[in-house]
């Protein structure tokens, strides 16, 4: 399990780097002449993340009697969209000549995140009697959109 932020970021960076190499399209490469030539051109990396959760109508009663909760209506929605219109990249920059050549051009990285959470209609009764909770309606919407 990834517990530290550094570990999570390392995994994300590795996945993004591998995705860039794996998703390389037929974009035209810049002229490169050298021992090591790397051309990363016209890639699209999209990682839409949508998270929706409901915690509704929960009762925690300890040494309690006659506690009543009315109906609870929870709605949670999370949308995450990443779209890229058009084709691949337009190719790289100018001619490169050297021992190590690196060309990173016309790449798009999109990470839209949509989070929606409901925590409603929750009762915690300890040493209580005759508590009534009225009807509860919860609605949460989280939207994230990236369009290039």
C-alpha positions as CSV (number, residue, x, y, z in Angstrom):
1,X,0.0,0.0,0.0
2,X,1.3,3.5,-0.8
3,X,1.3,5.4,2.4
4,X,3.5,8.4,1.7
5,X,3.0,11.2,-0.7
6,X,6.4,10.7,-2.2
7,X,5.6,7.1,-3.0
8,X,2.3,8.1,-4.6
9,X,4.0,10.8,-6.7
10,X,6.7,8.4,-7.8
11,X,4.2,5.9,-9.0
12,X,2.3,8.6,-10.8
13,X,5.4,10.0,-12.5
14,X,6.5,6.6,-13.5
15,X,3.1,5.8,-15.0
16,X,3.0,9.1,-16.8
17,X,6.5,8.6,-18.2
18,X,5.7,5.0,-19.4
19,X,2.4,6.3,-20.9
20,X,4.2,8.9,-22.8
21,X,6.5,6.3,-24.4
22,X,3.7,3.7,-24.9
23,X,1.3,6.2,-26.5
24,X,3.7,7.7,-29.0
25,X,1.9,8.4,-32.1
26,X,3.0,8.8,-35.7
27,X,4.1,12.4,-35.2
28,X,7.0,13.5,-37.3
29,X,10.3,13.4,-35.4
30,X,12.7,16.3,-35.3
31,X,16.0,15.6,-37.2
32,X,18.4,14.4,-34.6
33,X,22.0,13.2,-35.1
34,X,23.8,11.9,-32.1
35,X,24.6,8.9,-29.9
36,X,21.4,9.1,-27.8
37,X,18.3,10.5,-29.5
38,X,15.0,10.8,-27.7
39,X,11.9,12.3,-29.4
40,X,8.7,12.6,-27.4
41,X,6.2,14.4,-29.6
42,X,2.5,14.6,-30.0
43,X,1.4,12.5,-27.1
44,X,-1.8,12.7,-25.1
45,X,-1.9,11.4,-21.5
46,X,-5.4,11.5,-19.9
47,X,-6.1,10.4,-16.4
48,X,-9.7,11.2,-15.5
49,X,-10.6,10.4,-11.9
50,X,-14.1,10.5,-10.6
51,X,-14.9,9.6,-7.0
52,X,-18.4,9.6,-5.5
53,X,-19.3,8.4,-2.0
54,X,-22.4,8.4,0.3
55,X,-22.4,8.0,4.0
56,X,-26.1,8.6,4.8
57,X,-28.8,7.5,7.3
58,X,-26.3,5.9,9.8
59,X,-27.3,5.5,13.4
60,X,-24.9,4.7,16.2
61,X,-26.9,4.1,19.4
62,X,-25.3,3.1,22.6
63,X,-27.6,2.6,25.6
64,X,-30.3,4.4,23.7
65,X,-34.0,3.8,23.4
66,X,-36.8,5.0,21.1
67,X,-34.6,6.9,18.7
68,X,-36.2,7.5,15.3
69,X,-34.6,8.5,12.0
70,X,-36.8,9.6,9.1
71,X,-36.0,8.6,5.6
72,X,-32.7,9.8,4.1
73,X,-32.2,10.6,0.5
74,X,-28.6,10.8,-0.7
75,X,-27.3,11.5,-4.2
76,X,-23.7,11.7,-5.1
77,X,-22.2,12.1,-8.5
78,X,-18.6,12.7,-9.7
79,X,-17.7,13.3,-13.3
80,X,-14.2,13.5,-14.7
81,X,-13.7,14.0,-18.4
82,X,-10.6,14.5,-20.5
83,X,-10.9,15.0,-24.2
84,X,-8.5,16.0,-26.8
85,X,-9.8,17.1,-30.1
86,X,-7.7,16.9,-33.3
87,X,-5.0,14.6,-34.2
88,X,-1.4,14.1,-33.1
89,X,1.3,16.7,-32.7
90,X,2.7,18.8,-35.4
91,X,6.2,17.6,-35.1
92,X,9.2,18.7,-33.2
93,X,11.5,21.7,-33.2
94,X,14.7,22.3,-35.2
95,X,17.5,20.0,-36.0
96,X,19.6,18.7,-33.1
97,X,23.1,17.5,-33.4
98,X,25.1,16.4,-30.3
99,X,26.0,13.5,-28.1
100,X,22.6,13.4,-26.4
101,X,19.5,14.9,-28.0
102,X,16.1,15.3,-26.3
103,X,13.1,16.7,-28.0
104,X,9.8,17.0,-26.0
105,X,7.2,18.9,-28.0
106,X,3.4,19.2,-28.3
107,X,2.4,16.9,-25.5
108,X,-0.8,17.2,-23.5
109,X,-1.2,15.8,-20.0
110,X,-4.7,16.1,-18.4
111,X,-5.6,15.0,-14.9
112,X,-9.2,16.1,-14.2
113,X,-10.4,15.1,-10.8
114,X,-14.1,15.1,-9.7
115,X,-15.0,14.4,-6.1
116,X,-18.5,14.3,-4.6
117,X,-19.2,13.2,-1.0
118,X,-22.2,13.1,1.2
119,X,-22.2,12.6,4.9
120,X,-25.7,13.3,6.1
121,X,-28.5,12.0,8.2
122,X,-26.0,10.6,10.7
123,X,-27.0,10.2,14.4
124,X,-24.7,9.3,17.3
125,X,-26.8,8.7,20.4
126,X,-25.2,7.7,23.7
127,X,-27.3,7.4,26.8
128,X,-30.2,8.9,24.9
129,X,-33.9,8.3,24.5
130,X,-36.6,9.6,22.2
131,X,-34.4,11.4,19.7
132,X,-36.0,12.0,16.3
133,X,-34.2,13.1,13.2
134,X,-36.3,14.6,10.4
135,X,-36.1,13.7,6.7
136,X,-32.7,14.5,5.2
137,X,-31.9,15.1,1.5
138,X,-28.3,15.3,0.5
139,X,-26.9,16.1,-3.0
140,X,-23.3,16.4,-3.9
141,X,-21.9,16.9,-7.4
142,X,-18.2,17.0,-8.3
143,X,-17.3,17.8,-11.9
144,X,-13.9,18.1,-13.5
145,X,-13.3,18.7,-17.2
146,X,-10.2,19.1,-19.3
147,X,-10.4,19.7,-23.0
148,X,-7.5,20.5,-25.2
